[in-house]
Amino acid sequence: MASTLGNDASSAVSNPIGGDASSALELELRNVQKRYPGRREAAIPDLSLTVPAGEVCVLVGPSGSGKTTAMRLINRMIPLTGGDILLGGRSVLERQETELRREIGYVIQQVGLFPHQTVQENIATVPRLLGWPKDRIDRRVSELLELISLDPTEVGRRYPHQLSGGQRQRVGVARALAADPPLLLMDEPFGAIDPINRATLQDGFLALQEMVRKTVVFVTHDIDEAIKMGDRIAILREGGTLAQYAPPAEILERPADEFVADFVGADRALKRLGLATLADVRLPPMNGDEPVGDVPLTMSVRDALAAVLAAGGRPLRVMSSDGEVRGLATLDAIGHVFDGSSEALSEASPAGRAADEQA
Amino acid sequence: MNPPLLIGAGGPVIPNFGGSSHQFACEKANRLFCWDWFNHNWSTTLWPALRQHVVLVVIAVALGFAVSMGLALLAHRYRRTEQPMIAFTSFLYTIPSLAFFELLVGIPALGLSFWTAEIPLIAYTLLILFRNILAGLRNVPTEVLDSARGMGMSRRQMLLQVELPLALPAIIAGLRIATVSTVALATIAAVVDNQGLGVPIISGIDNYYFKTELIAAGVLAVLLAIAADSLLVGTKRLLTPWTRTRAV
């Protein structure tokens, strides 16, 4: 399964559009400012951040933090009032709006598929606007439908209202990827989906991203989703200022201030466990006792902790994928998983110390 | 039913009810509907009147649609123009039809002509067509417009590829009402221009005794309205396949 998808992806990215896997571009927001006429406070006073090519940057924050506004400034759906935005080093302000937008994938919460067009026609939207020849569009559409695991002939001919919510969302992503854009904007793409399907869609998107390696700006209000999806998380506070911009582990480990600590929640240590796997834990060797059960080495430390607790706190045997015993998952070992990094980081950063003192 | 009685009441002369050169039995008997009269006058009176009626209606609805589309696109783009347009089209709609036709006769360039008949017919289609086209354009979901714009469609592309196709059901619904009401209204246009099914209807009204002509022309107008409506329903099915499939 994985290898088939992998092949699809490589054919997708090496396809005519001139793109290969490195077609993702770096995105830089430079002193970006957005003021609305008649309002004293700027929606976004001064925002600067850089998203390296091929990484997922999640903009997260409470409502009123300007995260959607910031995203919509990038493809100029909302006009900028100060600063600049550079895509691959080139200012978006130099570009014609329509031309710029055709180069940036765009996915919104309600998807916004065209109800009067079939799934195939919907996915073909941007290639059609770009004037691709018909056979090239057809090839690309089939490729993308396979990439999102939908049957090109069966599902491709349906209209959007004949799809489930999850299928619609996947078609929305496929449509955004159709012309192989170097940047993808996603505004709460899984916000309207029930929790079980949301997790499936999130995993599906991460697997897809693993193959296509786009630069992605992903907006959500859900910190758990941000931690799961982001290579980096930009936490915005009300008033549109950046509270912290860092990889998820760093944000969980040393929140920059009280706002961030509050926002990520009191269970941030547990959330951090969710980012590590048993392979990151120094596991004690087997001690001769009969273990009460096995867990895989690839299991997240958070799930392993739950499993150990469910076993009444008794150790579980950790098995690698090739069936080798790697040691024991014990409460003690899990409890010390962050020992090294935590110390090093709080030494290094005043912010980390502040957070530690609060905790 | 009772010719002797009726003739007795009508006076000494046996009236030539249908106005034809020779009289059919059913005409003499003055049945409610005289098929012989109908067959005899079909090719000389009724069929030409029906054809003229179709021309009157098609031109009125086509020109009315063109004008309404222009107004609706303007109102869609510039919201401020919507209220004046609604006021104008509503005003036209409130003018009593007979008065409207007669008023135009007074204009020297028009007089008793084809366009004196057409102008009010066009004017009456505007309100319903304008409102339906605009409602159709306005009802396109905002997220659809947002994604269309976000994918790099120009205003024109959005209008032609997204907004107008999605407004089609509302537009065709407006065309159906406008067409059916114009078929009916066009019979009145015969007072200013000697054309259409209104001619045999008026002549049938004038004929106090023999009603076959009135009934024949009236039924033809109704059948024409039904046929036109069915044609539009079929067109809608053809042009909007997405409204035919069921949701899962």
Interface residues (C-beta under 8 A of the other chain):
Chain A: N75 M77 E97 T98 E99 L100 R101 R102 E103 Y106 I108 Q109 Q110 V111 G112 L113 F114 P115 H116 Q117 T125 V126 L129 R158 Y159 H161 Q162 L163 S164 G172 R175 A176 L185
Chain B: P141 E143 V144 L145 D146 S147 A148 R149 G150 M151 G152 M153 S154 Q157 V162 P165 L166 T240 W242 T245 R246 A247 V248
